[in-house]
């Protein structure tokens, strides 16, 4: 089976504090092109699909009916992230075992954090964003916020807390049991092949689809061939050259 994993869309209302950064039609067209190119049979949305720290699900659904209906009609699998842990009909993780007995484990990855992986941490985050929603009515605070988001969400400027071996070590812990682990959360596209416990193991991170970018991993679950996909923001779809499996 050909599996596509994307994460960290952070779909919001398109109002203040918005970080999705896509026109819905363009995002769907981009996703459809990727699905067609690789012959994708199943899509996993690996957490933080919605940004419920900033807006309620009902607020987001009112302004994003088309994309939510698209996800539902296509039967995409939704996994909980730290930003959308409260969304109904989502999974804590997703696993698939192929005909040779090798298992792929997919989860968002925030459980590696003390703050993002705990109720206390989520409480602090919600409180912070509730306050920020009021403060961004002041113009200079709004500009400062978006400047910080654009700076730190750049793949070359990952916040220090994400630019560590913490998530690799967390993946290694999971790889004691599974043959491939796919995480999100860090907004950093990664792929690592290692020999661990006398067996070949693979750790992938699906990056982010926020701020108008498209990052993903596509995996052949039978052969374990995979490819990382990176489409820069503002790049026109008709000039994108998608790679083939390595």
C-alpha positions as CSV (number, residue, x, y, z in Angstrom):
1,X,0.0,0.0,0.0
2,X,1.2,3.5,-0.8
3,X,0.8,5.7,2.3
4,X,1.1,9.5,2.4
5,X,1.6,11.2,5.8
6,X,1.3,15.0,6.3
7,X,1.1,16.9,9.5
8,X,1.0,20.3,11.3
9,X,-1.4,22.1,8.9
10,X,-2.6,24.2,11.8
11,X,-5.9,25.1,10.0
12,X,-7.5,28.1,11.6
13,X,-10.1,30.6,10.7
14,X,-8.0,32.8,8.4
15,X,-8.3,35.7,10.9
16,X,-5.7,37.0,13.3
17,X,-3.2,34.4,14.6
18,X,-3.7,32.3,11.4
19,X,-0.7,30.1,10.4
20,X,-2.2,27.7,7.8
21,X,-1.3,30.1,5.1
22,X,-3.0,28.3,2.2
23,X,-6.0,29.0,-0.1
24,X,-8.1,25.9,0.4
25,X,-8.4,25.2,-3.4
26,X,-4.7,25.4,-3.9
27,X,-3.9,23.1,-1.0
28,X,-6.4,20.5,-2.2
29,X,-5.0,20.8,-5.8
30,X,-1.5,20.3,-4.4
31,X,-2.5,17.3,-2.3
32,X,-4.4,15.8,-5.2
33,X,-1.4,16.1,-7.5
34,X,0.9,14.3,-4.9
35,X,-1.7,11.6,-4.4
36,X,-2.0,11.0,-8.2
37,X,1.8,11.1,-8.8
38,X,2.6,8.4,-6.2
39,X,-0.6,6.4,-6.5
40,X,-1.4,7.1,-2.9
41,X,-4.0,4.7,-1.4
42,X,-4.3,6.1,2.1
43,X,-3.6,9.5,3.6
44,X,-2.8,10.1,7.3
45,X,-3.1,13.5,8.9
46,X,-0.5,13.2,11.6
47,X,-1.7,15.7,14.2
48,X,-2.1,19.5,14.6
49,X,-4.4,19.4,11.6
50,X,-6.5,22.1,13.4
51,X,-5.2,24.9,15.6
52,X,-7.5,24.6,18.6
53,X,-5.2,26.6,20.9
54,X,-6.2,29.7,18.9
55,X,-9.8,29.0,17.8
56,X,-12.6,26.6,18.7
57,X,-13.4,23.7,16.3
58,X,-16.8,25.3,15.5
59,X,-15.1,28.6,14.6
60,X,-12.7,26.7,12.3
61,X,-15.4,24.5,10.8
62,X,-17.6,27.6,9.9
63,X,-14.8,29.1,7.7
64,X,-13.3,25.8,6.4
65,X,-16.3,23.7,5.5
66,X,-14.8,22.7,2.1
67,X,-11.5,21.3,3.4
68,X,-13.1,19.4,6.3
69,X,-15.7,17.9,4.0
70,X,-12.8,16.9,1.6
71,X,-10.9,15.1,4.4
72,X,-14.1,13.3,5.4
73,X,-15.1,12.3,1.9
74,X,-11.7,11.0,1.2
75,X,-11.6,8.9,4.4
76,X,-8.3,10.4,5.6
77,X,-7.1,9.1,9.0
78,X,-6.8,11.8,11.6
79,X,-4.3,11.5,14.5
80,X,-4.4,13.7,17.6
81,X,-1.7,16.3,18.0
82,X,-1.1,18.7,21.0
83,X,-3.1,21.4,19.2
84,X,-6.1,19.3,18.3
85,X,-6.2,16.6,21.0
86,X,-9.9,17.4,21.6
87,X,-11.2,16.7,18.1
88,X,-13.6,13.8,17.9
89,X,-13.0,10.7,15.7
90,X,-9.2,11.0,15.9
91,X,-6.7,8.4,16.8
92,X,-3.8,8.5,19.3
93,X,-1.7,6.7,16.8
94,X,-1.9,4.5,13.6
95,X,-0.1,1.3,12.8
96,X,0.1,-0.9,9.7
97,X,1.8,-4.3,9.4
98,X,2.8,-5.6,6.0
99,X,2.9,-9.2,4.7
100,X,6.5,-9.7,6.0
101,X,5.5,-8.7,9.6
102,X,7.2,-5.3,9.6
103,X,5.2,-2.6,11.4
104,X,5.0,1.1,10.7
105,X,4.0,3.2,13.8
106,X,2.7,6.8,13.2
107,X,2.0,9.3,15.9
108,X,2.3,13.1,16.3
109,X,5.3,13.0,18.6
110,X,4.4,15.6,21.2
111,X,4.4,13.0,23.9
112,X,8.2,13.5,23.9
113,X,7.6,16.9,25.5
114,X,6.7,17.6,29.1
115,X,4.6,20.7,28.3
116,X,3.0,19.7,25.0
117,X,2.4,16.1,26.2
118,X,0.6,17.0,29.4
119,X,-2.7,18.6,30.4
120,X,-0.8,21.3,32.4
121,X,1.2,22.2,29.3
122,X,-1.9,22.5,27.2
123,X,-3.6,24.6,29.8
124,X,-0.7,27.1,29.7
125,X,-0.7,27.1,25.9
126,X,-4.4,27.8,25.7
127,X,-4.2,30.6,28.3
128,X,-1.3,32.1,26.4
129,X,-3.1,32.1,23.1
130,X,-6.3,33.4,24.6
131,X,-4.4,36.4,25.9
132,X,-2.6,36.8,22.6
133,X,-5.9,36.9,20.7
134,X,-6.7,40.0,22.6
135,X,-3.3,41.6,22.4
136,X,-2.9,41.2,18.6
137,X,-5.6,43.9,18.2
138,X,-2.7,46.2,18.8
139,X,-1.0,46.6,15.5
140,X,2.7,46.5,16.6
141,X,2.0,43.3,18.6
142,X,0.4,41.7,15.6
143,X,3.4,42.5,13.4
144,X,5.8,41.2,16.1
145,X,3.8,38.0,16.4
146,X,3.8,37.2,12.7
147,X,7.5,38.2,12.4
148,X,8.3,35.6,15.1
149,X,6.1,32.9,13.5
150,X,7.8,33.4,10.1
151,X,11.3,33.5,11.6
152,X,11.0,30.4,13.9
153,X,8.9,28.3,11.5
154,X,11.5,28.5,8.8
155,X,13.1,25.1,8.4
156,X,16.6,26.6,9.0
157,X,15.5,28.2,12.2
158,X,13.8,25.5,14.2
159,X,13.2,26.6,17.8
160,X,16.0,25.3,20.0
161,X,13.6,23.0,21.9
162,X,12.9,21.2,18.6
163,X,16.5,21.2,17.3
164,X,17.8,18.5,19.6
165,X,18.1,14.7,19.8
166,X,15.0,14.5,22.0
167,X,12.7,13.4,19.2
168,X,15.3,11.1,17.6
169,X,15.8,9.4,21.0
170,X,12.0,9.1,21.4
171,X,11.8,7.5,18.0
172,X,14.6,5.1,18.9
173,X,12.6,4.1,21.9
174,X,9.6,3.3,19.7
175,X,11.9,1.5,17.2
176,X,12.7,-1.1,19.8
177,X,9.2,-2.4,18.9
178,X,8.5,-1.1,15.4
179,X,10.4,-1.2,12.1
180,X,9.5,2.3,10.9
181,X,8.3,5.3,13.0
182,X,6.8,8.5,11.5
183,X,6.4,11.6,13.7
184,X,5.4,15.2,13.1
185,X,5.3,18.0,15.6
186,X,8.7,19.5,15.1
187,X,7.9,21.1,11.7
188,X,11.2,19.7,10.5
189,X,11.3,17.2,7.6
190,X,13.6,14.4,8.4
191,X,14.7,10.9,7.3
192,X,17.1,8.5,9.1
193,X,18.1,5.0,8.2
194,X,19.8,3.1,11.0
195,X,20.8,-0.4,12.1
196,X,19.4,-0.9,15.5
197,X,19.0,-4.0,17.6
198,X,20.5,-6.0,14.7
199,X,17.8,-4.8,12.3
200,X,17.4,-2.0,9.8
201,X,15.1,0.7,11.2
202,X,13.7,3.9,9.7
203,X,12.7,7.2,11.4
204,X,10.8,9.8,9.4
205,X,9.3,13.2,10.3
206,X,6.6,14.5,8.0
207,X,7.5,18.2,8.6
208,X,4.7,20.8,8.2
209,X,2.1,22.0,5.8
210,X,1.7,25.4,7.5
211,X,2.5,28.8,6.3
212,X,1.8,27.9,2.7
213,X,4.3,25.1,2.4
214,X,3.8,21.4,1.6
215,X,6.0,18.8,3.3
216,X,5.2,15.1,3.6
217,X,6.5,11.6,3.5
218,X,5.2,8.9,1.2
219,X,5.9,5.2,2.0
220,X,5.4,1.9,0.2
221,X,4.4,-0.1,3.2
222,X,5.3,-3.4,1.5
223,X,8.8,-2.6,0.3
224,X,9.5,0.2,2.8
225,X,10.7,2.5,0.0
226,X,10.0,6.1,0.9
227,X,10.4,9.6,-0.3
228,X,10.3,13.0,1.5
229,X,8.4,15.7,-0.3
230,X,9.2,19.4,0.0
231,X,7.3,22.1,-1.9
232,X,8.3,25.6,-0.9
233,X,5.7,28.2,-0.2
234,X,4.5,30.4,-3.0
235,X,5.9,28.0,-5.6
236,X,3.4,27.5,-8.5
237,X,2.1,24.0,-8.8
238,X,2.8,23.6,-12.5
239,X,6.6,24.1,-12.0
240,X,6.9,21.6,-9.1
241,X,8.9,18.5,-10.0
242,X,7.9,15.7,-7.6
243,X,10.6,13.1,-6.9
244,X,10.0,9.4,-7.4
245,X,10.7,6.7,-4.9
246,X,14.4,6.2,-4.1
